Amino acid sequence: MTDATAKARIDRALVDLVGQHGYEQTSIEQICERARVPINEFEGLYADKKDCLERVWERMTVDYICSCKGAYMERESWRDGLRAAGYAALDWLFEDEARTRFFLIEVMAGGEMVRAHRDHMMSEFIEMLDGGRLASGRPEDFGHGTAEGLTGAVYDNAIESIKRREGLPEARQRVKKVMYVVVVTYLGAEAAAEELRTPAPGEPPPSP
């Protein structure tokens, strides 16, 4: 077995087990058994369980940010970009339930490196939301703290949706509500109301 194959198996086993049972309840022995990899191979790839967690989460963070920011950058307007990023985030999160629980909930067991990467992830989303200052035409009316507060609320909303095990249609309605809150802050009630009427992917347009 190549190192790349062993690493892929270990990483997947870690995500599945931590997503299902939690970090503290998952041992290196369980990871290796699930991955069908000898413990000595694990030890050749990772220093310990924490090292494995941190490296896996780092790669996930990069992938998640690229998915969301890529969707954001493809759109011309701030609103369209932010909305696209929201649905791209959902697509990524709903692709793999165990990975999502690992990524957003159980990963809090990680150490300083995990927290640093989480802070980087949050800063990327703050930057996207902060684009609302320019979109408003009144950038002097808003501080950077506005986007920071909104980003925290968006993150908490995502965690709540996952804890409730909501389905994709319900989660997409959350995106609309989150967009409403963000847009009303920067662009006012009329623009925010349009967000509630804007169809989610796969949703039919509203009746005239």
C-alpha positions as CSV (number, residue, x, y, z in Angstrom):
1,M,0.0,0.0,0.0
2,T,1.4,3.4,-0.9
3,D,1.6,6.2,1.6
4,A,-1.0,8.2,-0.4
5,T,-3.5,5.3,-0.2
6,A,-2.9,4.7,3.5
7,K,-3.2,8.4,4.2
8,A,-6.5,8.7,2.3
9,R,-7.9,5.7,4.2
10,I,-6.8,7.1,7.6
11,D,-8.2,10.5,6.8
12,R,-11.5,9.1,5.8
13,A,-11.7,6.8,8.9
14,L,-10.9,9.8,11.2
15,V,-13.7,11.9,9.6
16,D,-16.2,9.1,9.8
17,L,-15.5,8.0,13.4
18,V,-15.2,11.6,14.8
19,G,-18.3,12.6,12.9
20,Q,-20.2,9.7,14.4
21,H,-18.8,9.4,17.9
22,G,-16.8,12.5,18.7
23,Y,-13.1,13.1,19.0
24,E,-12.5,12.0,22.5
25,Q,-14.3,8.7,21.9
26,T,-12.2,7.9,18.8
27,S,-8.8,6.1,19.3
28,I,-5.9,5.6,16.9
29,E,-6.6,1.9,17.1
30,Q,-10.2,2.4,15.9
31,I,-9.0,4.7,13.1
32,C,-6.5,2.1,11.9
33,E,-9.0,-0.7,12.2
34,R,-11.6,1.2,10.1
35,A,-8.9,2.2,7.6
36,R,-7.5,-1.3,7.4
37,V,-4.0,0.2,8.0
38,P,-1.4,-1.0,10.5
39,I,-0.7,1.3,13.4
40,N,3.0,1.6,12.4
41,E,1.8,3.1,9.1
42,F,-0.3,5.7,10.9
43,E,2.7,6.5,13.1
44,G,4.8,7.0,10.0
45,L,2.3,9.6,8.6
46,Y,1.1,11.4,11.7
47,A,2.7,12.2,15.1
48,D,-0.5,11.4,17.0
49,K,-4.3,11.7,16.7
50,K,-4.3,15.4,17.2
51,D,-1.8,15.9,14.4
52,C,-4.0,13.8,12.1
53,L,-7.1,15.9,13.1
54,E,-5.3,19.2,12.4
55,R,-4.0,18.2,9.1
56,V,-7.3,16.8,7.8
57,W,-9.1,19.9,9.0
58,E,-6.6,22.2,7.3
59,R,-7.2,20.5,4.0
60,M,-11.0,20.6,4.5
61,T,-10.8,24.3,5.3
62,V,-9.0,25.1,2.1
63,D,-11.5,23.1,0.0
64,Y,-14.5,24.7,1.7
65,I,-13.2,28.2,1.4
66,C,-12.3,27.6,-2.3
67,S,-15.8,26.3,-3.0
68,C,-17.5,29.2,-1.4
69,K,-15.2,32.0,-2.5
70,G,-15.1,30.6,-6.0
71,A,-18.9,30.9,-6.3
72,Y,-18.7,34.4,-4.8
73,M,-16.1,35.6,-7.3
74,E,-17.9,34.3,-10.3
75,R,-20.8,36.8,-9.8
76,E,-20.6,40.4,-10.7
77,S,-22.6,41.9,-7.9
78,W,-22.1,41.6,-4.2
79,R,-25.6,40.3,-3.5
80,D,-25.4,37.7,-6.3
81,G,-22.0,36.6,-5.1
82,L,-22.9,36.2,-1.5
83,R,-26.1,34.3,-2.4
84,A,-24.1,32.0,-4.6
85,A,-21.5,31.4,-1.9
86,G,-24.3,30.5,0.5
87,Y,-25.7,27.8,-1.7
88,A,-22.2,26.6,-2.6
89,A,-21.6,26.2,1.2
90,L,-24.7,24.1,1.4
91,D,-23.7,21.9,-1.5
92,W,-20.4,21.2,0.2
93,L,-21.9,20.6,3.6
94,F,-24.7,18.3,2.4
95,E,-22.3,16.2,0.3
96,D,-21.0,14.3,3.3
97,E,-22.8,14.3,6.6
98,A,-19.9,12.8,8.7
99,R,-17.5,15.3,7.2
100,T,-19.7,18.2,8.0
101,R,-20.2,17.2,11.6
102,F,-16.4,16.7,11.9
103,F,-15.8,20.1,10.2
104,L,-18.2,22.3,12.0
105,I,-19.0,20.6,15.3
106,E,-16.6,17.9,16.6
107,V,-13.5,19.7,15.4
108,M,-13.7,22.1,18.4
109,A,-11.6,19.4,20.2
110,G,-8.7,20.4,18.0
111,G,-5.8,22.6,19.3
112,E,-4.2,25.9,18.4
113,M,-3.6,25.0,14.8
114,V,-7.3,24.1,14.2
115,R,-8.4,27.4,15.9
116,A,-6.0,29.3,13.7
117,H,-7.4,27.8,10.5
118,R,-10.9,28.3,11.7
119,D,-10.1,32.0,12.3
120,H,-8.7,32.2,8.8
121,M,-11.9,30.6,7.4
122,M,-14.0,33.1,9.4
123,S,-11.9,36.0,8.1
124,E,-12.6,35.0,4.5
125,F,-16.3,35.1,5.1
126,I,-16.0,38.4,7.0
127,E,-14.3,39.8,3.9
128,M,-17.1,38.6,1.6
129,L,-19.8,40.1,3.9
130,D,-17.8,43.3,4.3
131,G,-18.3,43.9,0.6
132,G,-21.8,45.2,1.6
133,R,-20.2,48.4,2.7
134,L,-19.3,49.3,-0.9
135,A,-22.5,47.9,-2.3
136,S,-24.4,50.2,0.0
137,G,-22.9,53.3,-1.5
138,R,-22.4,54.5,2.1
139,P,-19.3,52.7,3.3
140,E,-18.7,55.4,5.9
141,D,-21.9,54.3,7.7
142,F,-20.5,50.8,8.5
143,G,-17.5,49.5,10.3
144,H,-15.7,46.2,9.8
145,G,-17.3,45.0,13.0
146,T,-20.7,44.9,11.2
147,A,-19.4,42.1,9.0
148,E,-17.8,40.4,11.9
149,G,-21.1,40.3,13.8
150,L,-23.0,39.1,10.8
151,T,-20.5,36.3,10.1
152,G,-20.8,35.0,13.6
153,A,-24.6,34.9,13.3
154,V,-24.3,33.1,9.9
155,Y,-21.9,30.5,11.4
156,D,-24.2,29.9,14.4
157,N,-27.1,29.5,12.0
158,A,-25.2,26.8,10.1
159,I,-24.4,24.9,13.3
160,E,-28.0,25.0,14.4
161,S,-29.2,23.6,11.0
162,I,-26.7,20.7,11.3
163,K,-27.6,19.9,14.9
164,R,-31.2,19.8,13.9
165,R,-30.3,17.5,11.0
166,E,-32.4,19.7,8.6
167,G,-32.8,18.6,5.0
168,L,-31.5,20.5,2.0
169,P,-34.8,22.3,1.3
170,E,-35.0,23.6,4.9
171,A,-31.4,24.6,4.8
172,R,-31.9,26.5,1.6
173,Q,-34.7,28.5,3.3
174,R,-32.2,29.4,6.0
175,V,-29.9,30.8,3.3
176,K,-32.7,33.1,2.2
177,K,-33.3,34.3,5.8
178,V,-29.6,34.8,6.3
179,M,-29.4,36.8,3.1
180,Y,-32.4,38.9,4.3
181,V,-30.6,39.8,7.5
182,V,-27.3,40.6,5.7
183,V,-28.9,42.6,2.9
184,V,-31.3,44.5,5.1
185,T,-28.3,45.7,7.1
186,Y,-26.5,47.1,4.1
187,L,-29.1,47.8,1.4
188,G,-32.4,48.2,3.3
189,A,-35.7,46.4,3.6
190,E,-36.8,46.5,-0.1
191,A,-33.6,44.8,-1.3
192,A,-33.8,42.3,1.6
193,A,-37.4,41.4,0.8
194,E,-36.3,40.5,-2.8
195,E,-34.0,37.9,-1.2
196,L,-36.9,36.1,0.3
197,R,-38.6,36.0,-3.1
198,T,-35.5,34.8,-5.0
199,P,-35.8,31.1,-5.8
200,A,-33.3,28.8,-4.3
201,P,-31.5,26.3,-6.7
202,G,-34.1,23.9,-8.0
203,E,-37.0,25.9,-6.6
204,P,-39.7,27.1,-9.0
205,P,-40.0,30.9,-9.5
206,P,-42.7,32.6,-7.5
207,S,-46.1,33.0,-9.2
208,P,-46.7,36.3,-10.8
